[in-house]
Amino acid sequence: MHVTAIIAAAGAGRRLGATTPKQLIDIGGGTMLQHSVKAFAAHPRISEIVVVLPDGQAPSGLTFDTGPSIRIVTGGDRRQDSVARGFDAVSPDSDVVLVHDAARPFVTAALIDKTIDAAARHGAAIAALASKDTIKRVDGGVIVDTIPRESVYLAQTPQGFRRDVLAATVALGRSGVEATDEAALAERAGYHVHVVDGDSGNVKITTEDDLRAARARMGAATQRIGTGYDLHRLVEGRPLVIGGVTIPFDKGPLGHSDGDVACHAATDAILGAACLGDIGRHFPDSDTRWKNADSIGLLAEAARLVREAGYDVSNLDLTVILERPKVKDAVPEMRTRIAGALGVGADRVSVKGKTNEGVDAIGRGEAIAAHAVALLQQVRPAR
Ligand code: MG
């Protein structure tokens, strides 16, 4: 079965932003449109996608390595005009066509499946949610009718149609009949439009509250965690640099750079969380640019790469292990310097000092080590 998805994204919908149509607003990890397209692009039963964009809007972030072909068309004045133009771009091979609002970015694979099956069986079927609330018809502030709750459903998308049914529906719309969704046109054209159980999570993002809730929901799905570890030998005659702070002591870490274990562990933690490799890949020993490099600068460069990949650092927690000297007094300055390199507030960076209780090389004062854990938050798609 050849299934096409038309993603309707041509609406002006500027209620949520003065200049940007709402479906092009970022909700974390991409715009509503990008998330909606991705849901269909990742679905194994979707053969092609037609995205209907506002006039003059360039498609961005709508290409994927695998999956169905994606065609972009320009929409019309009303939603029905836009869907009609989208329909003109649908392959003649298509058996079932789904129409979906870009402003419903949380559509699930299961709901897409159910809609395809019901549309193929019945000719027309839409996702709709049974009303939990009693519905009143109101006139001039006074209730004039109470509608039995059992008979009320709230229409969602996707709305699915056999190709011939949507062709007749689009033709009716072009003949001058107006409707706010394709199901209404199909009803007017005389088809029985069936209902499949919608999904309460498949919300349409319309208000500022919807937008906040969507971002919170995406936030939980777009956090990434990474760990880092580093160890250097301690030798005489080297400065002891930890977290960008030089602490008076007779030994310091041996290394190609300043041997700052806190910065090195932190660098690996943020690179690891973003799946960007490790410190050795970005700042190899073989590259003379990093000889005696200031590791706080390497951390700042790693943070820049992580931001470029679309992430902000939510927090970083470091444990520095060395037998002597005590680092407690230098901790506030370490936090400030590391936070500065990461481009975040010092309240997001924790540094703890520990000894190794005299055990092993660290305990004998022959080495210093650090462990780091970083949490990243995806705030935009990778550039
Ligand atoms: Mg190192």
Boltz pocket constraint, residues with backbone or C-beta under 6 A from the ligand:
constraints:
  - pocket:
      binder: B
      contacts: [[A, 230], [A, 231], [A, 232], [A, 255], [A, 259], [A, 260], [A, 261], [A, 264]]
      max_distance: 6.0
